[in-house]
């Protein structure tokens, strides 16, 4: 299981570094329903990663290796495709970054964050974790990577749990800060939100560039073995 965790660690960190969901949870923690909406969003996020990861791991298990015991070609090809797409999106993110003196545009639904109910927060967390293209690609890649190691079903589940936990750290951290510090958390969370919003493009560009290169490298290694 140690090998699987080591291999998926960069992918899990890639899921965790998601500026828009982080900004969303921070905004929710500043509303009158902070406790209920914050916990609901977190539950949705965890559920989304777990559901997608479990489904993809079930599909990948038994199909991750060839008859010779080597990594299956489909897994390497999928990583290659994701890697190339990440590099293309990284270039697009950088070209579309806000110019000096301009603020980055946030999703319109964030403007109505004060009226969000716990049910909608749960759905938002679910969608931002499971339906986000970056997270979906990384979760699929992680499931394939875990399955390739050939570990037992229990160990696979453990590796997936670690992936979900690490991928959720940046969502869990604001919630923990809010409940631990109370009103004192407002300034910390507000600074975090402003910094993430101002540097969203740069963060995503670097992240996608690094992940794209890693996935392409893994794909080339798998295809040449």
Secondary structure, 3 states (H helix, E strand, C coil): CHHHHHHHHHHHHHHHCCHHHHHHHHHHCCCCCHHHHHHHHHHHHHHHHHHHHHHHHHHHCCCCECCCCCECHHHHHHHHHHHHHHHHHHHHHHHCCCCCCCCCCCCHHHHHHHHCCHHHHHHHHHHHHHCCHHHHHHHHHHHHHHHHCCCCHHHHHHHHHHHHHHHCHHHHHHHHHHHHHHHHHHHHHHHHHHHHHHCHHHHHHHHHHHHHHHHHHHHHHHHHC
